[in-house]
Amino acid sequence: MYEFEYHRPSSLAEAARLLSGSEDAKLLAGGQTYIPTLKQRLAKPTAVIDLNGVPELRGINEEGQGLTIGAMTTHGEVERSDVVKRVVPVLAEIAHVIGDPAVRSRGTLGGSISNNDPAADYPGAVLALGGTVRTDRREIAGDDFFLGMFETALEADEIVTAVHFPRPERAKYMKFRHPASRYAMAGVLVARLGGGAVRVAVTGAGPCAFSHAGLEEALSRSFTPGAVDGVTIDPSDLNGDIHGSPEYRAHLVQVMARRAVEALA
């Protein structure tokens, strides 16, 4: 690691003041990505602001017709929450397939969506469920939050405080995991919303999570596994690496979507 100042604020106001007052300060949530980045000397912040001492960023609350989860709530807390299992159970299912118990005990919802790793699971949930990201200064619709690989709509000194998820009629997440990292090589969340609307979000396959209009249109007309088979998944904008070509990931997207629909139908 390079040398930096370490701060552990006890309130959101203190964290915001420290972040805006330092030239190149960075926030630390669960640290599952940022700590290895620091250890490998791939980042050189002037200060690290640890949010684990800010209690107002934690918590799971039923709100309106949905659920609000604090940014510093861990994956394990989401996985075990009776409120989550009752109101938006797919979020508990997603949390259960993130990493391993050690990762789930430290990793956080806010850290996951702010980092916006292409293979992260929660960004797909924010998109498919029509979530709203709340920060210390505004609210950002999920459709406007994820801009590209490791890029979001957040300003440099903006802090995610919570995410609100409307309650879907039903939703299912299917994920093809890399056997070592357990990141998604392709994950698909299919959600049936009120009024017959269908949302489909894909993670792991592209530069960042994205909604798939073709699958949404087909499933809105006929919510059957066969409708998925009639949709062509274009590989041209998908990721390709030693673990799988864009064409392979396109195939995985279709398979995971079909499995999600089968589970719901």
C-alpha positions as CSV (number, residue, x, y, z in Angstrom):
1,M,0.0,0.0,0.0
2,Y,0.9,3.6,-0.4
3,E,0.7,5.9,2.6
4,F,-2.6,7.6,3.2
5,E,-4.7,9.2,6.0
6,Y,-7.3,6.9,7.6
7,H,-10.6,8.3,8.9
8,R,-13.5,6.6,10.6
9,P,-16.4,9.1,10.9
10,S,-19.3,8.5,13.2
11,S,-21.9,10.3,11.1
12,L,-22.9,10.9,7.5
13,A,-22.3,14.7,7.9
14,E,-18.7,14.0,9.1
15,A,-18.1,11.6,6.3
16,A,-19.3,14.1,3.7
17,R,-17.1,16.8,5.2
18,L,-14.0,14.6,5.1
19,L,-14.7,13.5,1.5
20,S,-15.2,17.1,0.2
21,G,-12.2,18.4,2.2
22,S,-9.6,16.1,0.7
23,E,-8.2,16.3,-2.8
24,D,-8.3,12.6,-3.5
25,A,-10.1,10.9,-0.7
26,K,-11.9,7.6,-1.3
27,L,-14.7,5.9,0.6
28,L,-14.3,2.4,2.1
29,A,-17.4,0.3,2.5
30,G,-17.0,-3.5,2.8
31,G,-13.5,-3.3,1.2
32,Q,-13.9,-6.5,-0.8
33,T,-12.6,-4.7,-3.9
34,Y,-10.8,-1.7,-2.6
35,I,-8.6,-3.3,0.0
36,P,-7.0,-5.7,-2.6
37,T,-6.7,-2.7,-4.9
38,L,-4.8,-0.8,-2.3
39,K,-2.6,-3.8,-1.4
40,Q,-1.6,-4.2,-5.1
41,R,-0.8,-0.5,-5.2
42,L,-3.3,0.1,-8.0
43,A,-4.7,3.1,-6.1
44,K,-3.0,6.0,-4.3
45,P,-5.6,8.0,-2.4
46,T,-4.7,10.8,-0.1
47,A,-7.2,9.6,2.5
48,V,-9.5,6.6,3.1
49,I,-12.8,7.3,4.8
50,D,-14.2,4.2,6.4
51,L,-18.0,4.2,6.5
52,N,-18.4,1.3,8.9
53,G,-18.8,3.6,11.9
54,V,-21.8,5.5,10.4
55,P,-24.9,3.8,11.8
56,E,-27.4,5.8,9.8
57,L,-26.1,4.0,6.6
58,R,-27.3,0.6,7.9
59,G,-30.7,-1.0,8.2
60,I,-33.5,-2.7,6.3
61,N,-37.0,-1.1,6.4
62,E,-40.3,-1.7,4.7
63,E,-41.3,1.6,3.1
64,G,-44.4,2.3,1.0
65,Q,-44.9,-0.5,-1.4
66,G,-41.3,-1.7,-1.2
67,L,-38.1,-2.0,0.8
68,T,-35.3,0.5,1.6
69,I,-31.9,-0.9,2.4
70,G,-29.1,1.2,3.8
71,A,-25.9,1.4,1.8
72,M,-23.7,-0.2,4.5
73,T,-26.0,-3.2,5.0
74,T,-24.0,-6.3,4.3
75,H,-25.0,-9.1,1.9
76,G,-25.3,-11.4,4.8
77,E,-27.8,-9.2,6.5
78,V,-29.9,-9.0,3.3
79,E,-29.6,-12.8,2.9
80,R,-30.9,-13.5,6.5
81,S,-33.5,-10.7,6.8
82,D,-37.1,-11.8,7.4
83,V,-38.3,-8.5,6.1
84,V,-36.5,-8.9,2.8
85,K,-37.7,-12.5,2.4
86,R,-41.3,-11.3,2.9
87,V,-41.3,-8.1,0.8
88,V,-38.7,-8.6,-1.9
89,P,-37.5,-12.2,-1.5
90,V,-35.4,-12.1,-4.7
91,L,-33.0,-9.8,-3.0
92,A,-32.3,-12.5,-0.3
93,E,-31.8,-15.0,-3.1
94,I,-29.3,-12.6,-4.8
95,A,-27.4,-12.0,-1.6
96,H,-27.1,-15.8,-1.0
97,V,-25.2,-16.4,-4.3
98,I,-22.7,-13.5,-3.8
99,G,-19.2,-14.8,-3.1
100,D,-18.9,-16.9,0.0
101,P,-19.8,-16.4,3.7
102,A,-16.7,-14.3,4.3
103,V,-17.5,-12.0,1.5
104,R,-21.1,-11.8,2.5
105,S,-20.2,-10.8,6.0
106,R,-18.2,-7.8,4.9
107,G,-19.5,-6.7,1.4
108,T,-22.2,-4.1,1.3
109,L,-25.1,-3.1,-1.0
110,G,-23.8,0.4,-1.4
111,G,-20.2,-0.6,-2.1
112,S,-21.4,-3.1,-4.8
113,I,-23.5,-0.6,-6.8
114,S,-21.0,2.3,-6.3
115,N,-18.1,0.2,-7.6
116,N,-20.3,-1.1,-10.5
117,D,-18.2,-4.2,-11.3
118,P,-19.5,-5.6,-14.6
119,A,-20.1,-9.0,-12.8
120,A,-21.7,-7.7,-9.6
121,D,-25.2,-9.0,-8.8
122,Y,-27.0,-6.1,-7.2
123,P,-26.9,-3.7,-10.2
124,G,-29.2,-6.1,-12.1
125,A,-31.6,-5.9,-9.2
126,V,-31.6,-2.1,-9.2
127,L,-32.4,-2.1,-12.9
128,A,-35.0,-4.9,-13.1
129,L,-36.9,-3.9,-9.9
130,G,-37.0,-0.2,-10.8
131,G,-34.9,0.7,-7.8
132,T,-33.9,4.3,-6.8
133,V,-30.4,5.1,-5.4
134,R,-30.5,7.6,-2.6
135,T,-27.4,9.7,-1.9
136,D,-26.6,12.5,0.6
137,R,-27.9,15.0,-1.9
138,R,-30.4,13.5,-4.3
139,E,-32.3,10.5,-5.6
140,I,-31.1,8.7,-8.9
141,A,-33.4,6.3,-10.8
142,G,-31.7,3.0,-11.3
143,D,-32.0,3.3,-15.1
144,D,-29.8,6.5,-14.9
145,F,-27.3,5.3,-12.4
146,F,-25.1,2.7,-14.2
147,L,-23.1,4.4,-17.0
148,G,-20.4,1.9,-18.0
149,M,-17.7,-0.3,-16.6
150,F,-16.9,0.8,-13.1
151,E,-18.7,4.1,-13.9
152,T,-21.9,5.5,-12.3
153,A,-23.8,8.8,-12.1
154,L,-22.2,9.6,-8.7
155,E,-20.2,12.8,-8.3
156,A,-16.8,12.5,-6.8
157,D,-17.9,13.7,-3.4
158,E,-21.3,12.1,-3.3
159,I,-22.2,9.3,-0.9
160,V,-24.8,6.6,-1.5
161,T,-27.0,6.3,1.6
162,A,-29.6,3.7,0.6
163,V,-31.5,2.0,-2.2
164,H,-35.2,1.8,-2.4
165,F,-36.7,-1.3,-4.2
166,P,-40.4,-1.3,-5.2
167,R,-42.1,-4.6,-4.5
168,P,-42.5,-6.7,-7.6
169,E,-45.3,-9.2,-8.2
170,R,-42.7,-11.9,-8.6
171,A,-39.0,-12.0,-9.5
172,K,-36.3,-14.5,-10.1
173,Y,-32.5,-14.3,-10.5
174,M,-30.5,-16.9,-12.3
175,K,-26.8,-16.8,-12.3
176,F,-24.0,-18.7,-14.1
177,R,-21.1,-18.4,-11.7
178,H,-17.4,-18.4,-12.4
179,P,-16.3,-21.5,-10.4
180,A,-13.4,-19.7,-8.6
181,S,-14.6,-16.1,-8.0
182,R,-18.3,-16.8,-8.0
183,Y,-18.8,-13.6,-9.9
184,A,-21.5,-13.8,-12.6
185,M,-20.3,-14.8,-16.1
186,A,-24.0,-14.1,-16.9
187,G,-26.8,-13.4,-14.5
188,V,-30.4,-12.5,-15.5
189,L,-33.1,-11.1,-13.2
190,V,-36.7,-11.4,-14.6
191,A,-39.3,-9.4,-12.7
192,R,-43.1,-9.2,-13.2
193,L,-44.2,-5.8,-12.1
194,G,-47.7,-4.3,-11.6
195,G,-49.9,-4.0,-14.6
196,G,-48.3,-6.9,-16.4
197,A,-45.0,-5.1,-17.1
198,V,-41.9,-7.2,-17.3
199,R,-38.4,-6.1,-16.6
200,V,-35.3,-8.1,-17.5
201,A,-31.8,-7.1,-16.4
202,V,-28.5,-8.8,-17.3
203,T,-25.3,-8.7,-15.4
204,G,-21.8,-10.3,-15.9
205,A,-22.2,-10.4,-19.7
206,G,-21.5,-6.8,-20.7
207,P,-19.4,-3.8,-19.5
208,C,-22.0,-3.2,-16.8
209,A,-25.5,-4.3,-16.0
210,F,-28.1,-3.5,-18.6
211,S,-31.8,-4.0,-19.3
212,H,-32.7,-6.2,-22.3
213,A,-35.5,-4.6,-24.3
214,G,-36.0,-7.6,-26.6
215,L,-36.6,-10.0,-23.7
216,E,-38.8,-7.5,-22.0
217,E,-41.0,-7.1,-25.1
218,A,-41.2,-10.8,-25.8
219,L,-42.1,-11.7,-22.2
220,S,-44.7,-8.9,-22.0
221,R,-46.5,-10.5,-24.9
222,S,-46.2,-14.0,-23.7
223,F,-44.7,-14.9,-20.3
224,T,-43.5,-18.3,-21.3
225,P,-40.0,-20.0,-21.7
226,G,-40.7,-20.3,-25.4
227,A,-40.9,-16.5,-25.7
228,V,-37.2,-16.4,-24.6
229,D,-36.2,-18.8,-27.3
230,G,-37.5,-16.5,-29.9
231,V,-35.2,-13.6,-28.9
232,T,-31.8,-13.2,-30.4
233,I,-29.1,-12.1,-27.9
234,D,-26.6,-9.9,-29.8
235,P,-23.0,-10.7,-28.7
236,S,-21.4,-7.6,-30.3
237,D,-21.4,-5.5,-27.1
238,L,-20.8,-8.4,-24.7
239,N,-17.6,-9.2,-22.8
240,G,-15.0,-11.7,-24.1
241,D,-12.1,-13.1,-22.1
242,I,-10.3,-16.4,-21.3
243,H,-13.4,-17.6,-19.5
244,G,-15.9,-17.2,-22.3
245,S,-16.4,-15.5,-25.7
246,P,-19.1,-12.9,-26.3
247,E,-21.0,-15.6,-28.2
248,Y,-20.8,-17.9,-25.2
249,R,-22.1,-15.2,-22.9
250,A,-24.9,-14.4,-25.3
251,H,-25.9,-18.1,-25.0
252,L,-25.7,-18.0,-21.2
253,V,-28.0,-14.9,-21.1
254,Q,-30.6,-16.8,-23.0
255,V,-30.3,-19.9,-20.9
256,M,-30.4,-18.0,-17.6
257,A,-33.4,-16.0,-18.8
258,R,-35.2,-19.1,-19.8
259,R,-34.5,-20.7,-16.4
260,A,-35.8,-17.6,-14.6
261,V,-39.0,-17.6,-16.6
262,E,-39.5,-21.4,-16.0
263,A,-39.1,-20.9,-12.3
264,L,-41.7,-18.1,-12.3
265,A,-44.1,-19.7,-14.7
